[in-house]
Amino acid sequence: MKYLVIVPAYNESQVIFRTLTNLKQTLKKSPKFDIVVVDDGSTDSTYKEAKKAKVTVLQHKLNRGLGGALSTGLEYAKRNHYNLAITFDADGQHDPKDIIRAIRPIEKNQADVVIGTRTRGKGHMPIDRSILNWSSNIFTWVLFGVWTTDSQSGFRAFSKNALQLIQIKTQQMEVSSEFFAEIKRNNLRLIEVPIKVIYTKYSRAKGQTNMNALNVFVKLLLRLAR
Amino acid sequence: MSIFLPIQILLLVFLLFAFTRVVLRYKDGTIPLGMFLFWIGIWALATLSIIRPDFTTYLARKAGIGRGADAVIYGALIVAFYLIFRITVIIENLRQDITRVVREVALKQVKKKK
């Protein structure tokens, strides 16, 4: 059995090394984990910093957005026959210790996809993020018919079966909702696991800003209308 | 004295230009036959409407719209919105194609290094 942790990164040179060393430190007891960073055309030294952590780094020559980066990571997992893949944010908002707990439902064959939900775990989600997240949850439910308490979570785990079936088309932040469309389309079993969230000034400045939420909604609508 | 009003002459010159663009783009392979015929049809209708303004009034009456000019505006709006939609879809498809190329390059590079 071999597992892959996918870390999409765009201009994360300040934190990527620390995130990766934390990940390695936590997972070192379990040799089945590999880590791959997808550097999404960063203009800073993200690639160099990630390389310093001695993990595999896939480099996008052009910035393609979060969806593009995640698809590259998932494709890498598929081509290299991983049994399980986890997506993990590069900005340090996730706790690597949650990984072992989150993959358990897949290991026990109770789920094909696990979403790490930030609304039920430890840590406090700022109120504006919370409102944005709940609006996205309702939108995801209306559009794709899947209810989740954290549609925008970057912490996900996929079984081998899910890796084969899920096909991501959107390329930016809207990918988080698209995963749910794919879960529904392929009748995959979904389980939510509470995870800890560490909101820092840095992680709040990155990720989904309140301003581009509307843009994400429009793109999802366009995807449906095509 | 010319049989056409100055505005008609101006519009006809523009249409001549539009026709040449369609033909040139078809000849250099930028647009497929379907799109060539579609645009030729659009510009032909526009030419007919300019040379014979009563033609639009005739069409408008048939469609139940009061004035010819209104019919032209309704039609033009529908076509414009449809085209904007098509262009958005095409751009989105192109972006997906670019992502696929970028992905393949990234995956191949790591394979080589291994």
Interface residues (C-beta under 8 A of the other chain):
Chain A: V38 G41 T56 V57 L58 Q59 H60 K61 L62 R64 G68 S71 T72 E75 Y76 R79 K169 Q171 L222 A225 R226
Chain B: F85 T88 V89 E92 R95 Q96 I98 T99 V102 R103 V105 A106 L107 Q109 V110
